[in-house]
Amino acid sequence: MNEDFEIIGRIEQIETIAVGAGIREIRRLHKAFGRGRWRKLKGKATVRLEDGTIHFVELHWYEAHGIGRKKLKIKSYLD
């Protein structure tokens, strides 16, 4: 499951999973995207997959102020 989808509408029910040193990939994030106050988040959204189908899913991603949302992935299909 990778970024082969388009988010349709808004991401809802956003929750923080981990912050800073609590993120397993923190070194990789710093190396790839720069230092920042990284947070791992999850939320629910409607997405359109490459094949055109539309699904309601749970997404996980990393985010830092000034850097933005990175490494979005579909964690589970909810419909």
N, CA, C, O and CB atoms as a CASP TS submission, in Angstrom:
PFRMAT TS
TARGET T0000
AUTHOR 0000-0000-0000
METHOD Language model
MODEL 1
PARENT N/A
ATOM      1  N   MET     1       0.841  -1.176   0.000  1.00  0.00           N
ATOM      2  CA  MET     1       0.000   0.000   0.000  1.00  0.00           C
ATOM      3  C   MET     1       0.889   1.244   0.000  1.00  0.00           C
ATOM      4  O   MET     1       1.562   1.539   0.988  1.00  0.00           O
ATOM      5  CB  MET     1      -0.959  -0.004   1.219  1.00  0.00           C
ATOM      6  N   ASN     2       0.883   1.944  -1.088  1.00  0.00           N
ATOM      7  CA  ASN     2       1.685   3.161  -1.161  1.00  0.00           C
ATOM      8  C   ASN     2       0.849   4.307  -1.710  1.00  0.00           C
ATOM      9  O   ASN     2      -0.381   4.248  -1.684  1.00  0.00           O
ATOM     10  CB  ASN     2       2.935   2.939  -2.034  1.00  0.00           C
ATOM     11  N   GLU     3       1.498   5.338  -2.201  1.00  0.00           N
ATOM     12  CA  GLU     3       0.793   6.550  -2.597  1.00  0.00           C
ATOM     13  C   GLU     3       0.184   6.478  -3.994  1.00  0.00           C
ATOM     14  O   GLU     3       0.349   7.406  -4.786  1.00  0.00           O
ATOM     15  CB  GLU     3       1.726   7.711  -2.527  1.00  0.00           C
ATOM     16  N   ASP     4      -0.513   5.395  -4.306  1.00  0.00           N
ATOM     17  CA  ASP     4      -1.167   5.250  -5.598  1.00  0.00           C
ATOM     18  C   ASP     4      -2.646   5.590  -5.472  1.00  0.00           C
ATOM     19  O   ASP     4      -3.514   4.842  -5.922  1.00  0.00           O
ATOM     20  CB  ASP     4      -0.985   3.822  -6.144  1.00  0.00           C
ATOM     21  N   PHE     5      -2.917   6.750  -4.841  1.00  0.00           N
ATOM     22  CA  PHE     5      -4.303   7.148  -4.621  1.00  0.00           C
ATOM     23  C   PHE     5      -4.386   8.667  -4.530  1.00  0.00           C
ATOM     24  O   PHE     5      -3.380   9.359  -4.374  1.00  0.00           O
ATOM     25  CB  PHE     5      -4.871   6.490  -3.338  1.00  0.00           C
ATOM     26  N   GLU     6      -5.616   9.163  -4.633  1.00  0.00           N
ATOM     27  CA  GLU     6      -5.895  10.598  -4.527  1.00  0.00           C
ATOM     28  C   GLU     6      -6.929  10.786  -3.422  1.00  0.00           C
ATOM     29  O   GLU     6      -7.950  10.098  -3.403  1.00  0.00           O
ATOM     30  CB  GLU     6      -6.406  11.197  -5.899  1.00  0.00           C
ATOM     31  N   ILE     7      -6.673  11.702  -2.517  1.00  0.00           N
ATOM     32  CA  ILE     7      -7.619  11.981  -1.444  1.00  0.00           C
ATOM     33  C   ILE     7      -8.739  12.844  -2.005  1.00  0.00           C
ATOM     34  O   ILE     7      -8.494  13.865  -2.647  1.00  0.00           O
ATOM     35  CB  ILE     7      -6.920  12.683  -0.238  1.00  0.00           C
ATOM     36  N   ILE     8      -9.971  12.417  -1.754  1.00  0.00           N
ATOM     37  CA  ILE     8     -11.146  13.154  -2.204  1.00  0.00           C
ATOM     38  C   ILE     8     -11.767  13.787  -0.957  1.00  0.00           C
ATOM     39  O   ILE     8     -12.169  13.076  -0.036  1.00  0.00           O
ATOM     40  CB  ILE     8     -12.179  12.214  -2.968  1.00  0.00           C
ATOM     41  N   GLY     9     -11.844  15.086  -0.926  1.00  0.00           N
ATOM     42  CA  GLY     9     -12.436  15.750   0.231  1.00  0.00           C
ATOM     43  C   GLY     9     -11.445  15.951   1.361  1.00  0.00           C
ATOM     44  O   GLY     9     -10.254  16.164   1.132  1.00  0.00           O
ATOM     45  N   ARG    10     -11.955  15.880   2.590  1.00  0.00           N
ATOM     46  CA  ARG    10     -11.152  16.173   3.778  1.00  0.00           C
ATOM     47  C   ARG    10     -10.757  14.902   4.520  1.00  0.00           C
ATOM     48  O   ARG    10     -11.436  13.878   4.447  1.00  0.00           O
ATOM     49  CB  ARG    10     -11.915  17.100   4.712  1.00  0.00           C
ATOM     50  N   ILE    11      -9.634  14.997   5.241  1.00  0.00           N
ATOM     51  CA  ILE    11      -9.262  13.934   6.170  1.00  0.00           C
ATOM     52  C   ILE    11      -9.938  14.276   7.491  1.00  0.00           C
ATOM     53  O   ILE    11      -9.802  15.390   7.997  1.00  0.00           O
ATOM     54  CB  ILE    11      -7.682  13.798   6.327  1.00  0.00           C
ATOM     55  N   GLU    12     -10.665  13.314   8.047  1.00  0.00           N
ATOM     56  CA  GLU    12     -11.429  13.543   9.271  1.00  0.00           C
ATOM     57  C   GLU    12     -10.911  12.673  10.406  1.00  0.00           C
ATOM     58  O   GLU    12     -10.141  11.739  10.183  1.00  0.00           O
ATOM     59  CB  GLU    12     -12.916  13.269   9.035  1.00  0.00           C
ATOM     60  N   GLN    13     -11.338  12.985  11.619  1.00  0.00           N
ATOM     61  CA  GLN    13     -10.974  12.228  12.824  1.00  0.00           C
ATOM     62  C   GLN    13      -9.467  12.061  12.941  1.00  0.00           C
ATOM     63  O   GLN    13      -8.974  10.960  13.188  1.00  0.00           O
ATOM     64  CB  GLN    13     -11.649  10.856  12.815  1.00  0.00           C
ATOM     65  N   ILE    14      -8.739  13.154  12.764  1.00  0.00           N
ATOM     66  CA  ILE    14      -7.278  13.127  12.815  1.00  0.00           C
ATOM     67  C   ILE    14      -6.819  12.975  14.258  1.00  0.00           C
ATOM     68  O   ILE    14      -7.275  13.691  15.150  1.00  0.00           O
ATOM     69  CB  ILE    14      -6.677  14.408  12.186  1.00  0.00           C
ATOM     70  N   GLU    15      -5.910  12.030  14.472  1.00  0.00           N
ATOM     71  CA  GLU    15      -5.334  11.790  15.795  1.00  0.00           C
ATOM     72  C   GLU    15      -3.827  11.684  15.681  1.00  0.00           C
ATOM     73  O   GLU    15      -3.307  11.177  14.687  1.00  0.00           O
ATOM     74  CB  GLU    15      -5.920  10.511  16.434  1.00  0.00           C
ATOM     75  N   THR    16      -3.123  12.164  16.701  1.00  0.00           N
ATOM     76  CA  THR    16      -1.676  12.023  16.763  1.00  0.00           C
ATOM     77  C   THR    16      -1.347  10.658  17.353  1.00  0.00           C
ATOM     78  O   THR    16      -1.869  10.285  18.404  1.00  0.00           O
ATOM     79  CB  THR    16      -1.033  13.167  17.603  1.00  0.00           C
ATOM     80  N   ILE    17      -0.485   9.921  16.676  1.00  0.00           N
ATOM     81  CA  ILE    17      -0.055   8.605  17.143  1.00  0.00           C
ATOM     82  C   ILE    17       1.253   8.727  17.931  1.00  0.00           C
ATOM     83  O   ILE    17       1.402   8.117  18.990  1.00  0.00           O
ATOM     84  CB  ILE    17       0.120   7.632  15.950  1.00  0.00           C
ATOM     85  N   ALA    18       2.195   9.515  17.413  1.00  0.00           N
ATOM     86  CA  ALA    18       3.507   9.655  18.057  1.00  0.00           C
ATOM     87  C   ALA    18       4.104  11.016  17.699  1.00  0.00           C
ATOM     88  O   ALA    18       3.753  11.619  16.685  1.00  0.00           O
ATOM     89  CB  ALA    18       4.470   8.500  17.625  1.00  0.00           C
ATOM     90  N   VAL    19       5.024  11.489  18.564  1.00  0.00           N
ATOM     91  CA  VAL    19       5.686  12.778  18.349  1.00  0.00           C
ATOM     92  C   VAL    19       7.177  12.612  18.600  1.00  0.00           C
ATOM     93  O   VAL    19       7.581  11.912  19.529  1.00  0.00           O
ATOM     94  CB  VAL    19       5.088  13.884  19.276  1.00  0.00           C
ATOM     95  N   GLY    20       7.998  13.260  17.766  1.00  0.00           N
ATOM     96  CA  GLY    20       9.448  13.330  17.986  1.00  0.00           C
ATOM     97  C   GLY    20      10.111  11.974  18.127  1.00  0.00           C
ATOM     98  O   GLY    20      10.007  11.128  17.239  1.00  0.00           O
ATOM     99  N   ALA    21      10.797  11.768  19.252  1.00  0.00           N
ATOM    100  CA  ALA    21      11.572  10.542  19.480  1.00  0.00           C
ATOM    101  C   ALA    21      10.689   9.297  19.560  1.00  0.00           C
ATOM    102  O   ALA    21      11.197   8.181  19.454  1.00  0.00           O
ATOM    103  CB  ALA    21      12.383  10.673  20.759  1.00  0.00           C
ATOM    104  N   GLY    22       9.392   9.462  19.743  1.00  0.00           N
ATOM    105  CA  GLY    22       8.469   8.331  19.766  1.00  0.00           C
ATOM    106  C   GLY    22       8.210   7.733  18.400  1.00  0.00           C
ATOM    107  O   GLY    22       7.576   6.684  18.292  1.00  0.00           O
ATOM    108  N   ILE    23       8.692   8.388  17.353  1.00  0.00           N
ATOM    109  CA  ILE    23       8.528   7.906  15.979  1.00  0.00           C
ATOM    110  C   ILE    23       9.721   7.026  15.634  1.00  0.00           C
ATOM    111  O   ILE    23      10.868   7.462  15.736  1.00  0.00           O
ATOM    112  CB  ILE    23       8.397   9.096  14.967  1.00  0.00           C
ATOM    113  N   ARG    24       9.456   5.793  15.226  1.00  0.00           N
ATOM    114  CA  ARG    24      10.545   4.853  14.901  1.00  0.00           C
ATOM    115  C   ARG    24      11.422   5.366  13.765  1.00  0.00           C
ATOM    116  O   ARG    24      12.638   5.174  13.792  1.00  0.00           O
ATOM    117  CB  ARG    24       9.970   3.488  14.525  1.00  0.00           C
ATOM    118  N   GLU    25      10.830   6.011  12.777  1.00  0.00           N
ATOM    119  CA  GLU    25      11.559   6.440  11.579  1.00  0.00           C
ATOM    120  C   GLU    25      12.115   7.855  11.686  1.00  0.00           C
ATOM    121  O   GLU    25      12.416   8.456  10.655  1.00  0.00           O
ATOM    122  CB  GLU    25      10.659   6.352  10.379  1.00  0.00           C
ATOM    123  N   ILE    26      12.263   8.409  12.868  1.00  0.00           N
ATOM    124  CA  ILE    26      12.617   9.821  13.002  1.00  0.00           C
ATOM    125  C   ILE    26      13.933  10.174  12.303  1.00  0.00           C
ATOM    126  O   ILE    26      14.034  11.235  11.688  1.00  0.00           O
ATOM    127  CB  ILE    26      12.709  10.186  14.468  1.00  0.00           C
ATOM    128  N   ARG    27      14.928   9.313  12.386  1.00  0.00           N
ATOM    129  CA  ARG    27      16.210   9.607  11.710  1.00  0.00           C
ATOM    130  C   ARG    27      16.044   9.654  10.197  1.00  0.00           C
ATOM    131  O   ARG    27      16.612  10.516   9.526  1.00  0.00           O
ATOM    132  CB  ARG    27      17.269   8.552  12.080  1.00  0.00           C
ATOM    133  N   ARG    28      15.265   8.727   9.672  1.00  0.00           N
ATOM    134  CA  ARG    28      15.028   8.692   8.223  1.00  0.00           C
ATOM    135  C   ARG    28      14.270   9.941   7.768  1.00  0.00           C
ATOM    136  O   ARG    28      14.566  10.488   6.706  1.00  0.00           O
ATOM    137  CB  ARG    28      14.239   7.421   7.835  1.00  0.00           C
ATOM    138  N   LEU    29      13.301  10.392   8.556  1.00  0.00           N
ATOM    139  CA  LEU    29      12.562  11.608   8.227  1.00  0.00           C
ATOM    140  C   LEU    29      13.478  12.825   8.234  1.00  0.00           C
ATOM    141  O   LEU    29      13.405  13.660   7.332  1.00  0.00           O
ATOM    142  CB  LEU    29      11.409  11.813   9.209  1.00  0.00           C
ATOM    143  N   HIS    30      14.338  12.934   9.243  1.00  0.00           N
ATOM    144  CA  HIS    30      15.281  14.057   9.300  1.00  0.00           C
ATOM    145  C   HIS    30      16.204  14.049   8.085  1.00  0.00           C
ATOM    146  O   HIS    30      16.469  15.096   7.494  1.00  0.00           O
ATOM    147  CB  HIS    30      16.113  14.001  10.599  1.00  0.00           C
ATOM    148  N   LYS    31      16.688  12.878   7.719  1.00  0.00           N
ATOM    149  CA  LYS    31      17.615  12.769   6.591  1.00  0.00           C
ATOM    150  C   LYS    31      16.930  13.095   5.252  1.00  0.00           C
ATOM    151  O   LYS    31      17.500  13.792   4.412  1.00  0.00           O
ATOM    152  CB  LYS    31      18.212  11.358   6.540  1.00  0.00           C
ATOM    153  N   ALA    32      15.717  12.589   5.067  1.00  0.00           N
ATOM    154  CA  ALA    32      15.023  12.758   3.787  1.00  0.00           C
ATOM    155  C   ALA    32      14.371  14.127   3.627  1.00  0.00           C
ATOM    156  O   ALA    32      14.380  14.686   2.531  1.00  0.00           O
ATOM    157  CB  ALA    32      13.975  11.693   3.635  1.00  0.00           C
ATOM    158  N   PHE    33      13.806  14.677   4.703  1.00  0.00           N
ATOM    159  CA  PHE    33      12.987  15.884   4.576  1.00  0.00           C
ATOM    160  C   PHE    33      13.446  17.058   5.433  1.00  0.00           C
ATOM    161  O   PHE    33      12.954  18.173   5.257  1.00  0.00           O
ATOM    162  CB  PHE    33      11.585  15.561   4.924  1.00  0.00           C
ATOM    163  N   GLY    34      14.378  16.830   6.356  1.00  0.00           N
ATOM    164  CA  GLY    34      14.874  17.909   7.199  1.00  0.00           C
ATOM    165  C   GLY    34      14.385  17.797   8.633  1.00  0.00           C
ATOM    166  O   GLY    34      13.443  17.067   8.940  1.00  0.00           O
ATOM    167  N   ARG    35      15.051  18.539   9.492  1.00  0.00           N
ATOM    168  CA  ARG    35      14.686  18.529  10.903  1.00  0.00           C
ATOM    169  C   ARG    35      13.411  19.327  11.098  1.00  0.00           C
ATOM    170  O   ARG    35      13.145  20.292  10.381  1.00  0.00           O
ATOM    171  CB  ARG    35      15.824  19.098  11.776  1.00  0.00           C
ATOM    172  N   GLY    36      12.648  18.918  12.056  1.00  0.00           N
ATOM    173  CA  GLY    36      11.394  19.592  12.359  1.00  0.00           C
ATOM    174  C   GLY    36      10.718  18.870  13.499  1.00  0.00           C
ATOM    175  O   GLY    36      11.205  17.840  13.965  1.00  0.00           O
ATOM    176  N   ARG    37       9.608  19.398  13.946  1.00  0.00           N
ATOM    177  CA  ARG    37       8.832  18.733  15.005  1.00  0.00           C
ATOM    178  C   ARG    37       7.899  17.742  14.330  1.00  0.00           C
ATOM    179  O   ARG    37       6.738  18.050  14.058  1.00  0.00           O
ATOM    180  CB  ARG    37       8.023  19.771  15.884  1.00  0.00           C
ATOM    181  N   TRP    38       8.417  16.548  14.063  1.00  0.00           N
ATOM    182  CA  TRP    38       7.676  15.535  13.338  1.00  0.00           C
ATOM    183  C   TRP    38       6.617  14.883  14.212  1.00  0.00           C
ATOM    184  O   TRP    38       6.836  14.624  15.395  1.00  0.00           O
ATOM    185  CB  TRP    38       8.619  14.488  12.798  1.00  0.00           C
ATOM    186  N   ARG    39       5.465  14.624  13.605  1.00  0.00           N
ATOM    187  CA  ARG    39       4.375  13.914  14.261  1.00  0.00           C
ATOM    188  C   ARG    39       3.876  12.829  13.318  1.00  0.00           C
ATOM    189  O   ARG    39       3.823  13.026  12.104  1.00  0.00           O
ATOM    190  CB  ARG    39       3.221  14.887  14.659  1.00  0.00           C
ATOM    191  N   LYS    40       3.512  11.682  13.882  1.00  0.00           N
ATOM    192  CA  LYS    40       2.862  10.639  13.089  1.00  0.00           C
ATOM    193  C   LYS    40       1.380  10.757  13.391  1.00  0.00           C
ATOM    194  O   LYS    40       0.971  10.777  14.552  1.00  0.00           O
ATOM    195  CB  LYS    40       3.423   9.183  13.422  1.00  0.00           C
ATOM    196  N   LEU    41       0.569  10.836  12.326  1.00  0.00           N
ATOM    197  CA  LEU    41      -0.868  11.047  12.475  1.00  0.00           C
ATOM    198  C   LEU    41      -1.663   9.976  11.751  1.00  0.00           C
ATOM    199  O   LEU    41      -1.163   9.296  10.855  1.00  0.00           O
ATOM    200  CB  LEU    41      -1.258  12.422  11.957  1.00  0.00           C
ATOM    201  N   LYS    42      -2.917   9.845  12.165  1.00  0.00           N
ATOM    202  CA  LYS    42      -3.843   8.971  11.442  1.00  0.00           C
ATOM    203  C   LYS    42      -5.173   9.687  11.307  1.00  0.00           C
ATOM    204  O   LYS    42      -5.524  10.541  12.121  1.00  0.00           O
ATOM    205  CB  LYS    42      -4.021   7.599  12.168  1.00  0.00           C
ATOM    206  N   GLY    43      -5.900   9.326  10.271  1.00  0.00           N
ATOM    207  CA  GLY    43      -7.210   9.921  10.034  1.00  0.00           C
ATOM    208  C   GLY    43      -7.971   9.093   9.016  1.00  0.00           C
ATOM    209  O   GLY    43      -7.438   8.148   8.433  1.00  0.00           O
ATOM    210  N   LYS    44      -9.232   9.466   8.811  1.00  0.00           N
ATOM    211  CA  LYS    44     -10.081   8.731   7.875  1.00  0.00           C
ATOM    212  C   LYS    44     -10.465   9.647   6.725  1.00  0.00           C
ATOM    213  O   LYS    44     -10.734  10.833   6.915  1.00  0.00           O
ATOM    214  CB  LYS    44     -11.347   8.178   8.582  1.00  0.00           C
ATOM    215  N   ALA    45     -10.484   9.070   5.518  1.00  0.00           N
ATOM    216  CA  ALA    45     -10.788   9.863   4.329  1.00  0.00           C
ATOM    217  C   ALA    45     -11.317   8.972   3.215  1.00  0.00           C
ATOM    218  O   ALA    45     -11.160   7.752   3.240  1.00  0.00           O
ATOM    219  CB  ALA    45      -9.543  10.627   3.854  1.00  0.00           C
ATOM    220  N   THR    46     -11.946   9.611   2.243  1.00  0.00           N
ATOM    221  CA  THR    46     -12.374   8.933   1.024  1.00  0.00           C
ATOM    222  C   THR    46     -11.269   9.128  -0.008  1.00  0.00           C
ATOM    223  O   THR    46     -10.791  10.245  -0.207  1.00  0.00           O
ATOM    224  CB  THR    46     -13.762   9.485   0.502  1.00  0.00           C
ATOM    225  N   VAL    47     -10.867   8.052  -0.659  1.00  0.00           N
ATOM    226  CA  VAL    47      -9.790   8.122  -1.649  1.00  0.00           C
ATOM    227  C   VAL    47     -10.223   7.463  -2.954  1.00  0.00           C
ATOM    228  O   VAL    47     -11.097   6.596  -2.974  1.00  0.00           O
ATOM    229  CB  VAL    47      -8.512   7.449  -1.110  1.00  0.00           C
ATOM    230  N   ARG    48      -9.588   7.897  -4.044  1.00  0.00           N
ATOM    231  CA  ARG    48      -9.775   7.268  -5.353  1.00  0.00           C
ATOM    232  C   ARG    48      -8.476   6.551  -5.685  1.00  0.00           C
ATOM    233  O   ARG    48      -7.416   7.174  -5.741  1.00  0.00           O
ATOM    234  CB  ARG    48     -10.159   8.325  -6.471  1.00  0.00           C
ATOM    235  N   LEU    49      -8.554   5.256  -5.902  1.00  0.00           N
ATOM    236  CA  LEU    49      -7.374   4.460  -6.253  1.00  0.00           C
ATOM    237  C   LEU    49      -7.050   4.620  -7.733  1.00  0.00           C
ATOM    238  O   LEU    49      -7.841   5.174  -8.497  1.00  0.00           O
ATOM    239  CB  LEU    49      -7.597   2.971  -5.912  1.00  0.00           C
ATOM    240  N   GLU    50      -5.876   4.126  -8.128  1.00  0.00           N
ATOM    241  CA  GLU    50      -5.448   4.209  -9.531  1.00  0.00           C
ATOM    242  C   GLU    50      -6.445   3.577 -10.486  1.00  0.00           C
ATOM    243  O   GLU    50      -6.615   4.048 -11.610  1.00  0.00           O
ATOM    244  CB  GLU    50      -4.104   3.544  -9.701  1.00  0.00           C
ATOM    245  N   ASP    51      -7.111   2.507 -10.042  1.00  0.00           N
ATOM    246  CA  ASP    51      -8.065   1.814 -10.928  1.00  0.00           C
ATOM    247  C   ASP    51      -9.419   2.522 -11.004  1.00  0.00           C
ATOM    248  O   ASP    51     -10.325   2.047 -11.688  1.00  0.00           O
ATOM    249  CB  ASP    51      -8.270   0.382 -10.451  1.00  0.00           C
ATOM    250  N   GLY    52      -9.567   3.674 -10.293  1.00  0.00           N
ATOM    251  CA  GLY    52     -10.791   4.460 -10.364  1.00  0.00           C
ATOM    252  C   GLY    52     -11.808   4.155  -9.271  1.00  0.00           C
ATOM    253  O   GLY    52     -12.798   4.874  -9.133  1.00  0.00           O
ATOM    254  N   THR    53     -11.578   3.101  -8.493  1.00  0.00           N
ATOM    255  CA  THR    53     -12.522   2.773  -7.426  1.00  0.00           C
ATOM    256  C   THR    53     -12.375   3.750  -6.262  1.00  0.00           C
ATOM    257  O   THR    53     -11.296   4.291  -6.021  1.00  0.00           O
ATOM    258  CB  THR    53     -12.308   1.328  -6.942  1.00  0.00           C
ATOM    259  N   ILE    54     -13.466   3.963  -5.552  1.00  0.00           N
ATOM    260  CA  ILE    54     -13.478   4.897  -4.431  1.00  0.00           C
ATOM    261  C   ILE    54     -13.710   4.114  -3.144  1.00  0.00           C
ATOM    262  O   ILE    54     -14.602   3.268  -3.075  1.00  0.00           O
ATOM    263  CB  ILE    54     -14.572   5.995  -4.622  1.00  0.00           C
ATOM    264  N   HIS    55     -12.898   4.403  -2.120  1.00  0.00           N
ATOM    265  CA  HIS    55     -12.972   3.689  -0.846  1.00  0.00           C
ATOM    266  C   HIS    55     -12.854   4.663   0.315  1.00  0.00           C
ATOM    267  O   HIS    55     -12.252   5.729   0.187  1.00  0.00           O
ATOM    268  CB  HIS    55     -11.873   2.618  -0.756  1.00  0.00           C
ATOM    269  N   PHE    56     -13.437   4.285   1.453  1.00  0.00           N
ATOM    270  CA  PHE    56     -13.268   5.004   2.710  1.00  0.00           C
ATOM    271  C   PHE    56     -12.181   4.253   3.471  1.00  0.00           C
ATOM    272  O   PHE    56     -12.308   3.053   3.717  1.00  0.00           O
ATOM    273  CB  PHE    56     -14.629   5.098   3.541  1.00  0.00           C
ATOM    274  N   VAL    57     -11.110   4.959   3.845  1.00  0.00           N
ATOM    275  CA  VAL    57      -9.923   4.290   4.393  1.00  0.00           C
ATOM    276  C   VAL    57      -9.385   5.011   5.631  1.00  0.00           C
ATOM    277  O   VAL    57      -9.735   6.156   5.917  1.00  0.00           O
ATOM    278  CB  VAL    57      -8.827   4.206   3.327  1.00  0.00           C
ATOM    279  N   GLU    58      -8.522   4.294   6.350  1.00  0.00           N
ATOM    280  CA  GLU    58      -7.735   4.912   7.409  1.00  0.00           C
ATOM    281  C   GLU    58      -6.350   5.173   6.825  1.00  0.00           C
ATOM    282  O   GLU    58      -5.714   4.271   6.281  1.00  0.00           O
ATOM    283  CB  GLU    58      -7.664   4.000   8.705  1.00  0.00           C
ATOM    284  N   LEU    59      -5.892   6.419   6.945  1.00  0.00           N
ATOM    285  CA  LEU    59      -4.581   6.827   6.442  1.00  0.00           C
ATOM    286  C   LEU    59      -3.629   7.059   7.600  1.00  0.00           C
ATOM    287  O   LEU    59      -4.050   7.474   8.680  1.00  0.00           O
ATOM    288  CB  LEU    59      -4.695   8.097   5.578  1.00  0.00           C
ATOM    289  N   HIS    60      -2.350   6.795   7.384  1.00  0.00           N
ATOM    290  CA  HIS    60      -1.290   7.167   8.321  1.00  0.00           C
ATOM    291  C   HIS    60      -0.287   8.010   7.544  1.00  0.00           C
ATOM    292  O   HIS    60      -0.041   7.753   6.366  1.00  0.00           O
ATOM    293  CB  HIS    60      -0.600   5.895   8.969  1.00  0.00           C
ATOM    294  N   TRP    61       0.297   9.025   8.204  1.00  0.00           N
ATOM    295  CA  TRP    61       1.284   9.878   7.556  1.00  0.00           C
ATOM    296  C   TRP    61       2.129  10.584   8.605  1.00  0.00           C
ATOM    297  O   TRP    61       1.825  10.557   9.797  1.00  0.00           O
ATOM    298  CB  TRP    61       0.600  10.903   6.636  1.00  0.00           C
ATOM    299  N   TYR    62       3.205  11.221   8.128  1.00  0.00           N
ATOM    300  CA  TYR    62       4.074  12.031   8.974  1.00  0.00           C
ATOM    301  C   TYR    62       3.901  13.481   8.552  1.00  0.00           C
ATOM    302  O   TYR    62       3.632  13.774   7.387  1.00  0.00           O
ATOM    303  CB  TYR    62       5.576  11.579   8.866  1.00  0.00           C
ATOM    304  N   GLU    63       4.061  14.391   9.519  1.00  0.00           N
ATOM    305  CA  GLU    63       3.858  15.807   9.232  1.00  0.00           C
ATOM    306  C   GLU    63       4.753  16.635  10.136  1.00  0.00           C
ATOM    307  O   GLU    63       4.928  16.308  11.310  1.00  0.00           O
ATOM    308  CB  GLU    63       2.374  16.206   9.417  1.00  0.00           C
ATOM    309  N   ALA    64       5.325  17.715   9.590  1.00  0.00           N
ATOM    310  CA  ALA    64       6.110  18.661  10.378  1.00  0.00           C
ATOM    311  C   ALA    64       5.777  20.066   9.901  1.00  0.00           C
ATOM    312  O   ALA    64       5.558  20.294   8.712  1.00  0.00           O
ATOM    313  CB  ALA    64       7.644  18.374  10.257  1.00  0.00           C
ATOM    314  N   HIS    65       5.741  20.997  10.834  1.00  0.00           N
ATOM    315  CA  HIS    65       5.441  22.389  10.508  1.00  0.00           C
ATOM    316  C   HIS    65       6.481  22.920   9.523  1.00  0.00           C
ATOM    317  O   HIS    65       7.682  22.747   9.735  1.00  0.00           O
ATOM    318  CB  HIS    65       5.406  23.263  11.793  1.00  0.00           C
ATOM    319  N   GLY    66       6.031  23.558   8.459  1.00  0.00           N
ATOM    320  CA  GLY    66       6.933  24.110   7.454  1.00  0.00           C
ATOM    321  C   GLY    66       7.409  23.102   6.433  1.00  0.00           C
ATOM    322  O   GLY    66       7.974  23.487   5.409  1.00  0.00           O
ATOM    323  N   ILE    67       7.197  21.823   6.684  1.00  0.00           N
ATOM    324  CA  ILE    67       7.620  20.766   5.759  1.00  0.00           C
ATOM    325  C   ILE    67       6.404  20.139   5.098  1.00  0.00           C
ATOM    326  O   ILE    67       6.408  19.865   3.898  1.00  0.00           O
ATOM    327  CB  ILE    67       8.449  19.686   6.496  1.00  0.00           C
ATOM    328  N   GLY    68       5.363  19.915   5.891  1.00  0.00           N
ATOM    329  CA  GLY    68       4.119  19.391   5.338  1.00  0.00           C
ATOM    330  C   GLY    68       3.920  17.911   5.568  1.00  0.00           C
ATOM    331  O   GLY    68       4.631  17.281   6.352  1.00  0.00           O
ATOM    332  N   ARG    69       2.942  17.370   4.871  1.00  0.00           N
ATOM    333  CA  ARG    69       2.515  15.984   5.002  1.00  0.00           C
ATOM    334  C   ARG    69       3.389  15.108   4.117  1.00  0.00           C
ATOM    335  O   ARG    69       3.542  15.390   2.928  1.00  0.00           O
ATOM    336  CB  ARG    69       1.018  15.824   4.632  1.00  0.00           C
ATOM    337  N   LYS    70       3.963  14.047   4.680  1.00  0.00           N
ATOM    338  CA  LYS    70       4.851  13.151   3.929  1.00  0.00           C
ATOM    339  C   LYS    70       4.497  11.697   4.195  1.00  0.00           C
ATOM    340  O   LYS    70       3.966  11.359   5.253  1.00  0.00           O
ATOM    341  CB  LYS    70       6.322  13.412   4.298  1.00  0.00           C
ATOM    342  N   LYS    71       4.794  10.848   3.234  1.00  0.00           N
ATOM    343  CA  LYS    71       4.673   9.389   3.342  1.00  0.00           C
ATOM    344  C   LYS    71       3.264   8.936   3.720  1.00  0.00           C
ATOM    345  O   LYS    71       3.087   8.118   4.622  1.00  0.00           O
ATOM    346  CB  LYS    71       5.660   8.868   4.366  1.00  0.00           C
ATOM    347  N   LEU    72       2.269   9.472   3.025  1.00  0.00           N
ATOM    348  CA  LEU    72       0.881   9.022   3.227  1.00  0.00           C
ATOM    349  C   LEU    72       0.747   7.576   2.798  1.00  0.00           C
ATOM    350  O   LEU    72       1.269   7.188   1.753  1.00  0.00           O
ATOM    351  CB  LEU    72      -0.118   9.910   2.441  1.00  0.00           C
ATOM    352  N   LYS    73       0.044   6.765   3.601  1.00  0.00           N
ATOM    353  CA  LYS    73      -0.233   5.399   3.178  1.00  0.00           C
ATOM    354  C   LYS    73      -1.585   4.972   3.706  1.00  0.00           C
ATOM    355  O   LYS    73      -2.045   5.434   4.750  1.00  0.00           O
ATOM    356  CB  LYS    73       0.866   4.436   3.659  1.00  0.00           C
ATOM    357  N   ILE    74      -2.208   4.080   2.959  1.00  0.00           N
ATOM    358  CA  ILE    74      -3.480   3.494   3.376  1.00  0.00           C
ATOM    359  C   ILE    74      -3.163   2.375   4.364  1.00  0.00           C
ATOM    360  O   ILE    74      -2.464   1.417   4.036  1.00  0.00           O
ATOM    361  CB  ILE    74      -4.308   2.956   2.141  1.00  0.00           C
ATOM    362  N   LYS    75      -3.685   2.514   5.565  1.00  0.00           N
ATOM    363  CA  LYS    75      -3.459   1.493   6.593  1.00  0.00           C
ATOM    364  C   LYS    75      -4.537   0.421   6.562  1.00  0.00           C
ATOM    365  O   LYS    75      -4.242  -0.762   6.730  1.00  0.00           O
ATOM    366  CB  LYS    75      -3.407   2.135   7.977  1.00  0.00           C
ATOM    367  N   SER    76      -5.801   0.831   6.345  1.00  0.00           N
ATOM    368  CA  SER    76      -6.868  -0.158   6.255  1.00  0.00           C
ATOM    369  C   SER    76      -8.055   0.407   5.476  1.00  0.00           C
ATOM    370  O   SER    76      -8.280   1.617   5.426  1.00  0.00           O
ATOM    371  CB  SER    76      -7.310  -0.602   7.661  1.00  0.00           C
ATOM    372  N   TYR    77      -8.796  -0.507   4.878  1.00  0.00           N
ATOM    373  CA  TYR    77     -10.021  -0.151   4.157  1.00  0.00           C
ATOM    374  C   TYR    77     -11.194  -0.302   5.113  1.00  0.00           C
ATOM    375  O   TYR    77     -11.344  -1.345   5.750  1.00  0.00           O
ATOM    376  CB  TYR    77     -10.218  -1.043   2.880  1.00  0.00           C
ATOM    377  N   LEU    78     -12.027   0.725   5.220  1.00  0.00           N
ATOM    378  CA  LEU    78     -13.113   0.734   6.190  1.00  0.00           C
ATOM    379  C   LEU    78     -14.480   0.473   5.562  1.00  0.00           C
ATOM    380  O   LEU    78     -15.473   0.380   6.282  1.00  0.00           O
ATOM    381  CB  LEU    78     -13.135   2.051   6.909  1.00  0.00           C
ATOM    382  N   ASP    79     -14.553   0.355   4.244  1.00  0.00           N
ATOM    383  CA  ASP    79     -15.865   0.085   3.623  1.00  0.00           C
ATOM    384  C   ASP    79     -15.968  -1.317   3.086  1.00  0.00           C
ATOM    385  O   ASP    79     -17.003  -1.694   2.538  1.00  0.00           O
ATOM    386  CB  ASP    79     -16.131   1.063   2.504  1.00  0.00           C
TER
END
